[in-house]
Amino acid sequence: MEYQNSQPVAGSVPEKPTAAPAGSGGRTVISEAAVAKVAGIAARAVPGVYSLGSGPSRALGAFRDAVGSSDHAAGVRAEVGETQVAVDIDLVAVYGTPLHALADQIRAAVYAAVEKLVGLQVIEVNVEIHDVYVPGPAKPGETRPAREAIQ
């Protein structure tokens, strides 16, 4: 029986490493919090979304923002299975944004982000619009942040 040393000999050229075949090497678990964060970031990027969450969660989010922390998953719940995920999103829309079109854009953004970044099949994205943000009148010489501008 021959013994082959797997350690490279000084001065020799090491062999190319081989990749493990797909589907081997262990198990990957992706938490609901991770999926919710990906979905929340995707939803916030859609023009016409003022904030995510219902009244109490937005108040908590405002407090977090004041102390320099942020919760990207606020207003988002995810149910994760072995190969599929379902996402629920609560939000406040900017006044003037067509709400059905906004919900469709959010669904598309969440489907794309979760399937691309998480690698799970999205079976549904439920969007619940709790409120509509109406910006107050602008003060002379004041510019509003783009987030508050009517889209």
MONOR-V103153 format. One line per field, one symbol per residue. phi: phi as a letter, one per 30 degrees, with the letter a starting at -180 (. if undefined). burial: I if it has 16 or more other ideal C-beta (glycine too) atoms within 10 Angstrom, else O. A space follows every 10 residues. Layout:
# MONOR-V103153
phi=???
burial=???
This chain:
# MONOR-V103153
phi=.cccddddde iccddddcdd deibjkcccc dddddddddd dddddddjdd acjceddddd ddddddcicb cdcdibbbcc cdbbbbbcbc accdejdddd ddddddeddd eddddddcic ddcabccccd abdcddddde iccddedcdd d
burial=OOOOOOOOOO OOOOOOOOOO OOOOOOOOOI OOOOIIIIII IIIIOIOIII IIIOOOIIOO IOOOOOOOOO IIIIIIOIOI OOOOIOIIII IIIIOOIOOO OIIOIIIOII IOIIOOIIOI OIOOIOIOII OOIOOOOOOO OOOOOOOOOO I
